[in-house]
Amino acid sequence: MAALTSYSSVDLFMSRGIHDRVSSVQGSNLDLPFRRQIDFWWAGFLLGVNSRATSPFEGDTVKFQDGSIFSSDPWRIVHLELAALAIDGQEALQNSSRVIAIAQSHANAGMRQILESLAGEARPVLTLINEIDSLISKNE
């Protein structure tokens, strides 16, 4: 297992194309499902892991969160490492950058899926609530 403090120096990124569209699902408006970009990224990560979908970065990337999120939300590290362990085996746990790379690949796929599902929706939070089951069970 990588030292918990090693995650504080690992930044999180999104493809610019995703980042440019995140405002359609993220903000303080109650019709938007995600209050923070990390919440959107996390949902994408979970969805990507659930569906075993991965996607590389496309084009430029944007740093949206520094590693400090892991010291304020240490439970995230446990989830990230459990996913990396299941996907890539014990060796992945020796390097926090590898754990994050695995997570980012799944988050990219999941975020794309969320954005596609919510594109053009007037009240994306309601659509997401109604679509969660189908999003989760797509690849079962």
Sequence and secondary structure as in RCSB ss.txt:
>XXXX:A:sequence
MAALTSYSSVDLFMSRGIHDRVSSVQGSNLDLPFRRQIDFWWAGFLLGVNSRATSPFEGDTVKFQDGSIFSSDPW
RIVHLELAALAIDGQEALQNSSRVIAIAQSHANAGMRQILESLAGEARPVLTLINEIDSLISKNE
>XXXX:A:secstr
   GGGGGG  EEEEHHHHHHGGGTBSSSTTSSBSSHHHHHHHHHHHHHHHT      S EEEEE THHHHH TH
HHHHHHHHHHHHH GGGGG HHHHHHHHHHHHHHHHHHHHHHHTT SSHHHHHHHHHHHHHHTT 
